[in-house]
Amino acid sequence: MYSLLWFLTTLIDIYSYALIVYILMSWFPNARDTKIGRLLATICEPYLEPFRRIIPPIGMIDISPIAAFLVLNFATRGLHALFNMLHLV
């Protein structure tokens, strides 16, 4: 069961890194128009969109990715707590 926990947390970590790259691409002109930018948009936008609907931007700054990262962090901690509670690890 430890391998399942490792697999799930690794997926969340990889997704977090993809989000970081996607967010940083917004700082560079036309970076999101590249093939990698479009791929990351396909992967990241469906996850970020609900946060953007709930949390409005402050001026020109979109803070919804912060909430998205917090949810991913809570998911990782929740998985660890669940596996520990069920004595699976």
Phi and psi in degrees as GROMACS dihedral restraints (atoms count N, CA, C in turn):
[ dihedral_restraints ]
;  ai    aj    ak    al  type     phi  dphi    fc
    3     4     5     6     1   -61.6    20    10
    4     5     6     7     1   -35.5    20    10
    6     7     8     9     1   -66.1    20    10
    7     8     9    10     1   -32.4    20    10
    9    10    11    12     1   -67.4    20    10
   10    11    12    13     1   -43.7    20    10
   12    13    14    15     1   -61.7    20    10
   13    14    15    16     1   -45.1    20    10
   15    16    17    18     1   -60.1    20    10
   16    17    18    19     1   -44.2    20    10
   18    19    20    21     1   -62.1    20    10
   19    20    21    22     1   -47.1    20    10
   21    22    23    24     1   -65.6    20    10
   22    23    24    25     1   -43.2    20    10
   24    25    26    27     1   -68.7    20    10
   25    26    27    28     1   -33.8    20    10
   27    28    29    30     1   -66.0    20    10
   28    29    30    31     1   -40.0    20    10
   30    31    32    33     1   -61.6    20    10
   31    32    33    34     1   -43.1    20    10
   33    34    35    36     1   -63.8    20    10
   34    35    36    37     1   -40.4    20    10
   36    37    38    39     1   -63.3    20    10
   37    38    39    40     1   -44.6    20    10
   39    40    41    42     1   -62.6    20    10
   40    41    42    43     1   -42.3    20    10
   42    43    44    45     1   -64.0    20    10
   43    44    45    46     1   -38.1    20    10
   45    46    47    48     1   -62.2    20    10
   46    47    48    49     1   -42.3    20    10
   48    49    50    51     1   -64.8    20    10
   49    50    51    52     1   -38.5    20    10
   51    52    53    54     1   -62.7    20    10
   52    53    54    55     1   -40.5    20    10
   54    55    56    57     1   -62.7    20    10
   55    56    57    58     1   -42.5    20    10
   57    58    59    60     1   -60.2    20    10
   58    59    60    61     1   -47.1    20    10
   60    61    62    63     1   -62.8    20    10
   61    62    63    64     1   -43.4    20    10
   63    64    65    66     1   -62.8    20    10
   64    65    66    67     1   -41.8    20    10
   66    67    68    69     1   -67.6    20    10
   67    68    69    70     1   -41.8    20    10
   69    70    71    72     1   -65.6    20    10
   70    71    72    73     1   -28.3    20    10
   72    73    74    75     1   -64.3    20    10
   73    74    75    76     1   -22.0    20    10
   75    76    77    78     1   -69.9    20    10
   76    77    78    79     1   -16.2    20    10
   78    79    80    81     1   -80.4    20    10
   79    80    81    82     1   -16.0    20    10
   81    82    83    84     1  -111.9    20    10
   82    83    84    85     1   130.2    20    10
   84    85    86    87     1   -60.8    20    10
   85    86    87    88     1   135.2    20    10
   87    88    89    90     1    63.8    20    10
   88    89    90    91     1    10.4    20    10
   90    91    92    93     1   -69.1    20    10
   91    92    93    94     1   -32.8    20    10
   93    94    95    96     1   -78.5    20    10
   94    95    96    97     1    -6.8    20    10
   96    97    98    99     1   -88.0    20    10
   97    98    99   100     1    -5.5    20    10
   99   100   101   102     1   -78.4    20    10
  100   101   102   103     1   172.4    20    10
  102   103   104   105     1   -62.2    20    10
  103   104   105   106     1   -42.3    20    10
  105   106   107   108     1   -66.2    20    10
  106   107   108   109     1   -40.1    20    10
  108   109   110   111     1   -62.6    20    10
  109   110   111   112     1   -41.6    20    10
  111   112   113   114     1   -68.6    20    10
  112   113   114   115     1   -37.8    20    10
  114   115   116   117     1   -63.3    20    10
  115   116   117   118     1   -46.7    20    10
  117   118   119   120     1   -65.2    20    10
  118   119   120   121     1   -34.9    20    10
  120   121   122   123     1   -63.8    20    10
  121   122   123   124     1   -40.1    20    10
  123   124   125   126     1   -63.9    20    10
  124   125   126   127     1   -35.1    20    10
  126   127   128   129     1   -82.7    20    10
  127   128   129   130     1   -41.5    20    10
  129   130   131   132     1   -92.7    20    10
  130   131   132   133     1   -35.2    20    10
  132   133   134   135     1   -60.0    20    10
  133   134   135   136     1   -41.3    20    10
  135   136   137   138     1   -60.3    20    10
  136   137   138   139     1   -30.8    20    10
  138   139   140   141     1   -78.4    20    10
  139   140   141   142     1   -38.6    20    10
  141   142   143   144     1   -77.8    20    10
  142   143   144   145     1   -27.0    20    10
  144   145   146   147     1   -58.0    20    10
  145   146   147   148     1   -45.7    20    10
  147   148   149   150     1   -61.1    20    10
  148   149   150   151     1   -35.5    20    10
  150   151   152   153     1   -67.7    20    10
  151   152   153   154     1   -36.9    20    10
  153   154   155   156     1   -68.9    20    10
  154   155   156   157     1   -30.9    20    10
  156   157   158   159     1   -70.9    20    10
  157   158   159   160     1   -32.9    20    10
  159   160   161   162     1   -85.1    20    10
  160   161   162   163     1   -42.5    20    10
  162   163   164   165     1  -106.5    20    10
  163   164   165   166     1   111.0    20    10
  165   166   167   168     1   -74.8    20    10
  166   167   168   169     1   153.8    20    10
  168   169   170   171     1   -67.1    20    10
  169   170   171   172     1   150.1    20    10
  171   172   173   174     1  -100.4    20    10
  172   173   174   175     1   103.4    20    10
  174   175   176   177     1    65.6    20    10
  175   176   177   178     1  -120.3    20    10
  177   178   179   180     1   -99.4    20    10
  178   179   180   181     1     6.0    20    10
  180   181   182   183     1  -106.4    20    10
  181   182   183   184     1   123.4    20    10
  183   184   185   186     1   -90.8    20    10
  184   185   186   187     1   111.8    20    10
  186   187   188   189     1   -98.5    20    10
  187   188   189   190     1     4.3    20    10
  189   190   191   192     1   -62.7    20    10
  190   191   192   193     1   -30.8    20    10
  192   193   194   195     1   -62.0    20    10
  193   194   195   196     1   -26.6    20    10
  195   196   197   198     1   -63.1    20    10
  196   197   198   199     1   -44.9    20    10
  198   199   200   201     1   -64.3    20    10
  199   200   201   202     1   -37.4    20    10
  201   202   203   204     1   -63.0    20    10
  202   203   204   205     1   -41.2    20    10
  204   205   206   207     1   -67.5    20    10
  205   206   207   208     1   -37.0    20    10
  207   208   209   210     1   -62.7    20    10
  208   209   210   211     1   -40.9    20    10
  210   211   212   213     1   -64.6    20    10
  211   212   213   214     1   -41.5    20    10
  213   214   215   216     1   -64.0    20    10
  214   215   216   217     1   -38.5    20    10
  216   217   218   219     1   -65.0    20    10
  217   218   219   220     1   -43.8    20    10
  219   220   221   222     1   -64.2    20    10
  220   221   222   223     1   -35.4    20    10
  222   223   224   225     1   -64.2    20    10
  223   224   225   226     1   -43.0    20    10
  225   226   227   228     1   -63.6    20    10
  226   227   228   229     1   -45.9    20    10
  228   229   230   231     1   -64.6    20    10
  229   230   231   232     1   -38.0    20    10
  231   232   233   234     1   -64.2    20    10
  232   233   234   235     1   -40.0    20    10
  234   235   236   237     1   -62.9    20    10
  235   236   237   238     1   -43.9    20    10
  237   238   239   240     1   -62.3    20    10
  238   239   240   241     1   -43.6    20    10
  240   241   242   243     1   -64.8    20    10
  241   242   243   244     1   -41.8    20    10
  243   244   245   246     1   -63.2    20    10
  244   245   246   247     1   -45.7    20    10
  246   247   248   249     1   -66.8    20    10
  247   248   249   250     1   -36.4    20    10
  249   250   251   252     1   -68.9    20    10
  250   251   252   253     1   -40.4    20    10
  252   253   254   255     1   -65.3    20    10
  253   254   255   256     1   -38.0    20    10
  255   256   257   258     1   -85.4    20    10
  256   257   258   259     1     3.2    20    10
  258   259   260   261     1    55.3    20    10
  259   260   261   262     1    41.6    20    10
  261   262   263   264     1   -94.1    20    10
  262   263   264   265     1   -11.2    20    10
